[in-house]
């Protein structure tokens, strides 16, 4: 779905003040950026480097960086005078303590107060790109486990799973945000968000494909990210009914992705046979997505006994899940597999939607493997090269325990007061740059 509006009116002028209301489905329980949806992380936490709108690296907490001829030793020189929200300095020791356990294949140390040194196990020419990922945000963790960052907003109020208030950081190194605060409402259903957006109770809300179409018809602004979330079905490892690899492969071959993509997804996102999206790795097209009923039936015949009746569970809170699950069952019947569709509960298969966990392909693949209960299969991965990533993903998918279907975008509805909405295509909202028009009497 293309952008349905211009970023800002030419006559608009930046205005300080006001509170932006953002609603999300997820209920965040911890002040830990590793658990947050990635668009929210840069609001509170900074990295050493960051991407601009064109996908180019630019300085953040680090003003400059250099490496040795082998690209194994990297030095990042920090911006002076930056403080965490609790007032403690963002110095080399603090940065090293934050990143030491997060950057794979590295030894992170401080050299004085202003230089952070990464000693890599192997040549890593793309280290700055890796460090721009939100999972490498720099934070300070208190003795109670609560984290603090140095970003444009600080956490002023925290009600786990329900609400958070983010207040402007007046001393932010990038300049004070225009907004005074962000009111983050958590645990809001997609239906409630759509209603709140229409009533003017929300300025930013998550939308379904159908809600986005209706919103655009009513003149409400909408925006969609690059297709990053994975829609897939997985087989329960404890189910004896799906123990035979040939049965799992036959079901995978029976799926008609193009028909679902055209009708159910209204051509949003992309059909895929890969865990990671094409725009992130460049190799997703190598994983097959073609339906092959003849081969599926041949595999079932080779099993030597009738295919068992299976059950497929879906998330009833996701409006898109049920029609996709029902279409999977319809496709499977064409191959000779009978599937009962269930709204949750114990089942042989489960339809899942997995958010993209990282903009670093290696971290993203590790996150997908963990979310799918396949972390053990990922332990042999030891390189960030595209070839190694492809082999690792190929191994994860080789037993057909997980069958990718689509990569879909996040879709947002934008309230009429919001100005200078100019997020990055991969999802960072950059709300420090937006402002609100004054409410008319």
C-alpha positions in Angstrom: 0.0 0.0 0.0 1.6 3.2 -1.1 1.8 6.3 1.1 -1.5 8.0 1.0 -0.3 11.5 1.9 2.6 14.0 1.7 5.0 14.1 4.6 4.2 17.7 5.6 2.3 20.7 4.3 4.5 23.3 2.8 2.9 26.0 5.0 3.4 24.0 8.2 6.1 25.3 10.6 7.6 23.3 13.4 5.9 23.7 16.7 7.2 22.7 20.1 4.9 21.1 22.7 2.1 18.6 22.9 1.8 14.9 23.6 1.6 12.3 20.9 -0.6 9.2 21.5 0.7 6.0 20.1 -1.2 2.7 20.4 0.2 -0.8 19.9 -1.1 -4.3 20.3 1.9 -5.6 22.2 2.0 -5.3 26.0 5.6 -4.5 27.0 6.4 -5.6 30.5 10.1 -4.7 30.7 12.2 -1.6 30.1 14.5 -3.7 27.9 15.0 -2.7 24.2 15.7 -6.3 23.4 12.0 -7.0 24.0 10.6 -3.9 22.3 9.3 -3.6 18.7 12.3 -2.1 16.9 10.5 1.2 15.9 10.3 2.2 19.5 13.9 1.5 20.5 15.5 4.7 19.0 13.1 6.8 20.9 14.8 6.0 24.2 18.2 4.4 23.3 21.1 5.4 21.0 23.6 3.3 19.1 27.1 4.1 18.2 26.0 4.7 14.6 22.7 4.9 12.8 21.2 4.9 9.3 19.8 7.9 7.6 16.8 7.9 5.2 18.9 6.7 2.3 20.3 3.8 4.3 23.7 5.4 4.7 25.6 5.3 7.9 26.0 8.4 10.0 27.5 9.2 13.4 25.4 8.8 16.5 27.1 8.3 19.9 30.3 7.7 17.9 31.6 10.6 15.9 34.2 8.6 13.9 35.6 5.1 13.5 38.6 3.4 12.0 40.1 -0.1 11.6 43.3 -1.9 11.0 44.2 -3.3 7.5 42.6 -6.7 8.4 39.4 -5.2 9.6 39.7 -7.1 12.9 40.5 -4.2 15.2 38.0 -1.3 15.2 38.2 1.9 17.2 35.1 4.2 17.7 35.6 7.7 19.1 32.7 8.8 21.2 30.8 12.1 21.1 31.8 14.2 24.2 29.4 15.3 26.9 26.6 12.8 26.3 24.8 11.5 29.4 22.3 8.7 30.1 18.9 9.8 31.3 20.0 9.1 34.9 22.8 11.7 34.6 25.7 9.2 34.3 28.2 9.8 31.5 28.1 7.8 28.2 31.8 7.1 28.3 33.9 4.3 26.7 33.6 2.1 29.8 29.8 2.3 29.8 29.6 1.6 26.1 31.9 -1.4 26.4 29.9 -2.8 29.3 26.7 -2.4 27.3 27.9 -4.0 24.1 30.4 -6.7 25.4 27.8 -9.5 25.4 25.8 -8.4 22.3 28.3 -8.2 19.5 29.0 -11.7 18.3 32.7 -12.7 17.8 34.2 -9.7 19.5 36.1 -8.5 22.6 34.9 -5.0 23.5 37.1 -2.8 25.7 37.6 0.9 26.6 40.6 2.9 25.7 40.5 5.9 27.9 37.2 7.7 28.3 36.4 8.3 24.7 37.5 5.3 22.5 35.7 2.0 22.4 37.8 -0.9 20.9 36.3 -4.0 19.2 38.8 -6.8 18.6 37.0 -9.2 16.3 37.8 -12.9 15.9 37.7 -12.6 12.1 37.8 -9.9 9.5 34.6 -7.8 9.9 34.5 -5.0 7.3 30.7 -4.5 8.0 31.0 -3.9 11.7 29.6 -0.3 11.6 26.6 -1.6 9.7 26.0 -4.3 12.3 26.3 -1.8 15.1 23.6 0.4 13.5 21.1 -2.4 14.3 18.7 -1.5 17.1 19.8 -4.6 19.1 23.2 -2.9 19.6 21.6 0.0 21.4 23.8 1.4 24.2 22.1 1.3 27.6 22.9 1.3 31.3 21.3 -1.4 33.4 20.6 -0.6 37.0 20.9 -3.1 39.9 17.1 -3.6 39.7 17.3 -4.5 36.0 15.7 -1.3 34.8 17.5 0.2 31.9 18.2 3.8 30.9 19.3 5.2 27.5 20.5 8.5 26.1 17.9 8.9 23.3 15.6 11.8 22.5 13.0 10.7 25.1 13.3 9.2 28.6 10.8 6.9 30.4 8.9 9.1 32.8 6.2 6.6 33.7 6.0 2.8 33.2 2.9 0.7 33.8 3.9 -2.8 32.6 1.8 -4.1 29.8 -0.5 -1.1 29.8 1.0 2.3 29.4 4.3 4.3 29.2 4.9 8.0 29.1 8.1 9.1 27.3 9.2 12.6 28.1 11.4 14.8 25.9 15.1 14.7 26.8 16.0 18.5 27.0 19.7 17.7 26.8 19.6 15.3 23.8 22.8 15.6 21.8 20.7 15.7 18.6 18.6 18.6 19.8 15.4 18.6 21.9 12.4 16.9 20.3 9.5 19.0 19.2 7.1 16.9 21.2 6.9 17.3 25.0 5.9 13.7 25.4 4.7 10.4 23.9 1.8 8.6 25.5 2.3 4.9 24.6 -0.9 2.9 25.0 -0.1 -0.9 25.1 -2.3 -4.0 24.7 -4.8 -2.3 22.4 -6.6 -4.6 20.0 -6.4 -3.7 16.3 -10.1 -3.0 16.3 -9.9 -0.6 19.2 -6.9 1.1 17.6 -8.8 1.7 14.4 -11.8 3.1 16.3 -9.5 5.4 18.4 -7.8 6.7 15.3 -11.2 7.6 13.7 -12.3 9.3 16.9 -9.1 11.3 17.2 -8.0 9.5 20.4 -4.9 8.1 18.8 -2.3 9.9 16.6 -0.5 6.7 15.5 -2.2 3.3 15.4 -1.5 -0.1 14.0 -3.9 -1.2 11.2 -4.9 -4.4 9.4 -4.9 -4.4 5.6 -8.7 -4.1 5.6 -8.7 -1.2 8.2 -6.0 0.6 6.2 -8.1 0.4 3.0 -11.2 1.7 4.9 -9.1 4.5 6.5 -7.7 5.6 3.2 -11.3 5.7 1.8 -12.2 8.0 4.7 -9.3 10.3 4.0 -7.2 9.1 6.9 -3.4 9.0 6.3 -1.7 5.6 6.2 1.8 4.4 5.9 3.4 1.0 5.4 6.9 -0.3 6.1 9.0 -2.6 4.1 7.7 -6.1 4.2 9.5 -7.6 7.2 7.1 -9.6 9.4 7.1 -13.4 8.5 3.8 -15.3 8.2 4.6 -19.0 8.3 3.1 -22.3 9.6 5.1 -24.6 11.9 4.7 -28.2 12.8 4.5 -29.3 16.5 7.6 -31.4 17.3 5.6 -33.4 19.8 3.0 -34.4 17.3 3.5 -38.0 16.0 1.0 -37.3 13.2 3.5 -35.0 11.4 6.6 -37.0 12.2 7.2 -38.1 8.6 9.2 -35.5 6.6 7.4 -36.5 3.4 4.1 -35.5 4.9 5.4 -32.1 5.9 7.0 -31.5 2.5 3.8 -32.6 0.7 1.9 -30.0 2.7 4.4 -27.3 1.9 4.2 -28.1 -1.8 0.4 -27.9 -1.8 0.2 -24.2 -0.8 -0.9 -21.7 -3.4 0.9 -18.6 -2.2 0.1 -16.3 -5.2 -3.7 -16.8 -4.7 -3.5 -16.0 -1.0 -1.3 -13.0 -1.7 -3.6 -11.6 -4.4 -6.9 -12.1 -2.5 -6.3 -12.3 1.2 -3.3 -9.9 1.4 -4.6 -7.7 -1.4 -1.1 -7.9 -2.9 0.5 -6.4 0.2 4.0 -7.8 1.0 5.6 -10.7 -0.8 5.2 -14.4 -1.2 8.2 -16.2 0.2 9.9 -19.5 0.9 12.5 -17.8 3.1 12.7 -16.8 6.8 14.3 -13.4 6.0 13.0 -10.9 3.5 14.7 -10.3 0.1 15.4 -6.7 0.8 17.5 -7.7 3.8 19.5 -10.6 2.4 19.3 -10.5 -1.4 18.9 -14.3 -1.6 15.3 -15.0 -0.5 14.3 -15.6 -4.2 16.4 -18.8 -4.1 13.9 -20.5 -1.8 11.1 -22.1 -3.9 7.5 -20.9 -3.6 5.9 -22.8 -6.5 3.0 -25.0 -5.9 3.5 -28.6 -7.1 0.4 -30.8 -6.4 1.7 -33.7 -8.5 4.9 -34.0 -6.4 2.9 -33.5 -3.2 0.6 -36.5 -4.1 3.6 -38.6 -5.1 5.2 -38.0 -1.6 2.0 -38.9 0.1 1.7 -42.1 -1.9 5.3 -43.0 -1.0 4.3 -43.0 2.7 2.2 -46.1 2.1 -0.7 -45.2 4.2 -3.5 -42.6 4.2 -2.5 -39.2 5.4 -3.7 -38.5 9.0 -6.2 -35.8 9.8 -4.4 -32.8 11.1 -5.3 -29.7 13.1 -4.1 -26.2 12.4 -4.3 -23.4 15.1 -4.3 -19.7 14.4 -4.3 -16.6 16.6 -8.0 -15.4 16.8 -6.7 -11.9 17.7 -5.2 -11.5 14.2 -8.0 -10.8 11.7 -5.8 -12.1 8.9 -4.9 -15.4 10.5 -8.2 -17.2 10.1 -8.7 -16.7 6.4 -5.1 -17.7 5.7 -5.5 -20.9 7.9 -8.7 -21.8 6.1 -7.0 -21.3 2.7 -4.1 -23.6 3.8 -6.7 -26.3 4.7 -8.3 -25.8 1.3 -5.0 -26.1 -0.5 -4.0 -29.2 1.5 -7.3 -31.0 0.6 -6.3 -30.7 -3.1 -3.2 -32.8 -2.2 -5.2 -35.3 -0.1 -4.5 -33.9 3.4 -7.4 -33.1 5.6 -6.9 -30.2 8.1 -9.2 -28.9 10.8 -8.8 -25.2 11.6 -8.9 -24.2 15.2 -8.8 -20.8 17.0 -5.8 -21.5 19.2 -5.1 -24.5 21.5 -3.1 -27.7 21.0 -2.6 -28.6 17.4 -0.4 -30.4 14.9 0.4 -27.1 13.0 0.3 -23.5 14.1 0.1 -20.4 11.9 2.4 -17.7 13.2 3.4 -14.1 12.5 6.9 -13.3 13.5 8.2 -9.7 13.6 11.6 -9.0 12.1 13.9 -9.1 15.1 16.8 -7.2 13.7 18.2 -5.3 10.7 21.4 -7.3 11.0 20.7 -10.5 8.9 22.7 -12.8 11.3 20.8 -11.5 14.3 17.5 -11.6 12.5 18.1 -15.2 11.5 19.1 -16.1 15.1 16.0 -14.4 16.4 13.7 -16.2 14.0 15.4 -19.6 14.9 14.8 -18.9 18.6 11.2 -17.8 18.1 10.5 -21.0 16.1 12.2 -23.2 18.7 15.1 -24.0 16.4 17.9 -22.3 18.3 19.9 -25.6 18.5 20.0 -25.9 14.7 21.5 -22.4 14.5 24.5 -23.0 16.8 26.8 -24.0 13.9 26.5 -20.6 12.2 29.8 -18.7 12.4 29.9 -16.1 9.6 28.0 -13.1 8.4 28.7 -13.6 4.7 25.6 -13.9 2.4 26.8 -17.4 1.5 27.0 -18.6 5.1 23.7 -16.9 5.9 22.0 -18.7 3.0 23.5 -22.1 4.1 22.3 -21.5 7.7 18.8 -20.6 6.6 18.7 -23.5 4.2 19.6 -25.9 7.0 16.8 -24.4 9.2 14.3 -25.0 6.5 15.5 -28.4 5.2 13.3 -30.6 7.4 10.1 -28.6 6.6 9.3 -28.1 10.3 8.6 -24.5 9.4 7.0 -23.3 6.1 7.4 -19.6 5.2 4.4 -18.1 3.4 4.7 -14.3 3.2 6.6 -11.3 4.3 4.1 -8.5 5.2 4.5 -4.8 6.1 3.5 -3.0 9.3 0.7 -0.6 8.4 0.0 2.5 10.5 -2.8 5.0 10.5 -1.7 8.6 11.1 -3.8 11.2 12.8 -4.5 14.6 11.2 -2.5 16.7 13.7 0.8 14.9 13.0 3.3 16.7 10.9 6.7 15.8 9.4 6.0 12.1 9.6 9.0 10.8 7.7 9.9 7.3 9.0 12.5 5.0 7.5 11.2 2.3 5.2 12.6 -0.5 7.4 10.4 0.8 10.3 12.2 3.3 12.5 9.6 6.0 13.2 12.0 8.8 14.3 9.3 10.6 16.3 11.9 13.1 17.6 11.4 14.9 14.3 7.6 15.2 14.3 5.4 17.9 15.7 1.7 18.4 16.3 -0.6 21.1 15.0 -2.5 22.9 17.6 -6.0 21.7 18.1 -8.6 23.9 16.6 -11.2 25.3 19.0 
